[in-house]
Amino acid sequence: MTAPADRDLILRARRGETEAYGELVARHQTNVFNVCYRMLHNRHDAEDLAQEAFIRALDRLHTFDPEREFGPWIRRVATNLCLNHLEAQKPTAPLDEERDEDKTQSPGEQAEVKERSEQIRAALASLPPRYRVVVELRHYQDLSYDEIAKELSLPLSDVKSHLFRARKLLAEKLHAPD
């Protein structure tokens, strides 16, 4: 037996079937958490806002068009929550220290990779939220420019401009002398 489509789960959840909404959450929770974590760089805040995104989505499920894809919609809810959180915080939260180490590298190579990764994460965290979100969607969620424009309700030219500026800022930050 095949798993029900998101559309069917949405219609069932609208009728009050909590198991159907639970299945939607299970299907999309990893992607929603990843969006939040990459924007916030803090596991605790990412978990809280991912959960809040699903709560808000449930409250607004009656407004969602079940003919559309649920994944981009719930990621957009999460993105908006993260942007609001970042605006309220202004100074960004410290980066989590959780890293997966490549055991095939020497300790020196691992240290270099870890240092470079921390530099990249710090540079990403320092970007304005509007630039950070397009980098997240393009490079970590693998969305096309058109998909990003649709998800963020931005003109395609703005998406391209934001990505260009974000990449330029990242290059400056990563190549600046210490």
C-alpha positions as CSV (number, residue, x, y, z in Angstrom):
1,M,0.0,0.0,0.0
2,T,1.3,3.4,-0.9
3,A,1.5,6.3,1.5
4,P,-1.2,8.9,1.1
5,A,-0.3,12.1,-0.7
6,D,0.2,15.3,1.2
7,R,-3.0,16.6,-0.3
8,D,-5.0,13.7,1.2
9,L,-3.4,14.2,4.6
10,I,-4.2,17.9,4.5
11,L,-7.9,17.2,3.7
12,R,-8.0,14.6,6.5
13,A,-6.3,17.0,8.9
14,R,-8.9,19.7,8.1
15,R,-11.6,17.2,9.1
16,G,-9.8,16.9,12.5
17,E,-7.8,13.7,12.0
18,T,-4.8,14.5,14.1
19,E,-2.9,11.4,12.8
20,A,-3.0,12.9,9.3
21,Y,-1.4,16.1,10.5
22,G,1.1,14.0,12.5
23,E,2.1,12.3,9.3
24,L,2.6,15.7,7.5
25,V,4.8,16.8,10.4
26,A,6.8,13.6,10.2
27,R,7.3,14.0,6.5
28,H,8.5,17.6,6.6
29,Q,10.0,18.1,10.0
30,T,13.6,17.5,9.0
31,N,13.5,20.0,6.1
32,V,11.8,22.6,8.3
33,F,14.3,22.1,11.1
34,N,17.2,22.4,8.6
35,V,15.8,25.7,7.3
36,C,15.6,27.0,10.8
37,Y,19.0,25.7,11.9
38,R,20.8,27.1,8.9
39,M,19.2,30.5,9.4
40,L,19.6,30.7,13.2
41,H,22.8,28.6,13.8
42,N,21.3,27.6,17.1
43,R,19.8,24.1,17.7
44,H,17.5,25.1,20.5
45,D,16.1,28.1,18.7
46,A,15.8,26.0,15.5
47,E,13.8,23.3,17.3
48,D,11.5,25.9,18.9
49,L,10.8,27.7,15.7
50,A,10.3,24.5,13.7
51,Q,7.7,23.4,16.2
52,E,6.1,26.9,16.1
53,A,6.0,26.7,12.3
54,F,4.0,23.5,12.4
55,I,1.7,24.9,15.1
56,R,1.0,28.0,13.0
57,A,0.5,25.9,9.9
58,L,-2.1,23.8,11.7
59,D,-3.9,27.0,12.8
60,R,-3.9,28.2,9.2
61,L,-4.4,24.9,7.4
62,H,-7.9,26.0,6.4
63,T,-6.4,28.8,4.3
64,F,-3.9,26.5,2.5
65,D,-4.7,25.4,-1.1
66,P,-4.3,21.6,-1.1
67,E,-3.6,21.7,-4.8
68,R,-0.3,23.4,-4.0
69,E,2.8,21.7,-2.5
70,F,2.8,21.6,1.3
71,G,6.7,21.5,1.6
72,P,7.4,24.9,0.2
73,W,4.5,26.4,2.2
74,I,5.6,25.1,5.5
75,R,9.3,26.1,4.8
76,R,8.0,29.6,4.1
77,V,6.2,29.7,7.4
78,A,9.4,28.6,9.1
79,T,11.5,31.1,7.1
80,N,9.2,34.0,8.2
81,L,9.3,32.9,11.8
82,C,13.1,32.8,11.6
83,L,13.4,36.2,9.9
84,N,11.1,37.7,12.6
85,H,13.2,36.1,15.3
86,L,16.5,37.4,13.8
87,E,15.1,40.9,13.5
88,A,14.1,40.8,17.2
89,Q,17.5,39.4,18.2
90,K,19.7,41.6,16.0
91,P,23.0,40.4,17.5
92,T,23.1,36.8,16.2
93,A,23.2,33.9,18.6
94,P,26.5,31.9,19.0
95,L,27.0,29.0,16.6
96,D,26.4,25.5,17.9
97,E,29.5,23.5,18.3
98,E,28.0,20.3,17.0
99,R,30.0,19.0,14.0
100,D,30.5,15.7,12.3
101,E,34.1,14.9,11.9
102,D,35.5,13.1,8.9
103,K,37.5,10.1,10.5
104,T,39.5,9.6,7.3
105,Q,41.3,12.9,7.8
106,S,44.3,13.5,10.0
107,P,43.8,15.5,13.1
108,G,45.5,18.5,11.5
109,E,43.2,18.2,8.4
110,Q,40.1,17.9,10.7
111,A,41.2,21.0,12.6
112,E,41.6,23.0,9.3
113,V,38.2,21.8,8.0
114,K,36.6,22.7,11.4
115,E,38.2,26.1,11.4
116,R,37.1,26.8,7.8
117,S,33.6,25.5,8.5
118,E,33.4,27.8,11.5
119,Q,34.6,30.8,9.4
120,I,31.9,30.0,6.8
121,R,29.2,29.6,9.4
122,A,30.2,32.9,11.1
123,A,30.2,34.7,7.8
124,L,26.8,33.3,6.9
125,A,25.5,34.3,10.4
126,S,26.7,37.8,9.9
127,L,24.8,38.3,6.6
128,P,21.6,40.4,6.7
129,P,18.6,38.0,7.0
130,R,17.3,38.8,3.5
131,Y,20.7,37.6,2.1
132,R,21.1,34.7,4.5
133,V,17.7,33.2,3.5
134,V,18.4,33.2,-0.2
135,V,21.8,31.5,0.4
136,E,20.1,28.9,2.6
137,L,17.4,28.2,0.0
138,R,19.8,28.1,-2.9
139,H,22.8,26.3,-1.5
140,Y,21.4,24.2,1.3
141,Q,17.8,23.4,0.1
142,D,18.9,23.3,-3.6
143,L,16.0,25.4,-4.8
144,S,16.1,27.0,-8.2
145,Y,16.0,30.8,-8.5
146,D,12.4,30.6,-9.6
147,E,11.5,28.4,-6.6
148,I,13.2,30.9,-4.3
149,A,11.3,33.8,-5.9
150,K,8.0,31.9,-5.5
151,E,8.8,30.8,-1.9
152,L,9.8,34.3,-0.7
153,S,7.3,36.2,-2.9
154,L,10.1,38.2,-4.5
155,P,10.7,39.1,-8.1
156,L,13.3,36.9,-9.7
157,S,15.6,39.9,-10.2
158,D,15.6,40.5,-6.4
159,V,16.5,36.9,-5.8
160,K,19.5,37.1,-8.2
161,S,20.5,40.4,-6.7
162,H,20.3,39.2,-3.1
163,L,22.4,36.1,-4.0
164,F,25.0,38.2,-5.9
165,R,25.3,40.5,-2.9
166,A,25.4,37.7,-0.4
167,R,28.1,35.9,-2.3
168,K,30.1,39.1,-2.6
169,L,29.8,39.8,1.1
170,L,30.8,36.2,2.0
171,A,33.8,36.4,-0.3
172,E,34.9,39.6,1.4
173,K,34.4,38.2,4.9
174,L,36.2,34.9,4.1
175,H,39.1,36.5,2.3
176,A,39.6,39.4,4.7
177,P,42.9,39.3,6.6
178,D,42.5,38.4,10.3
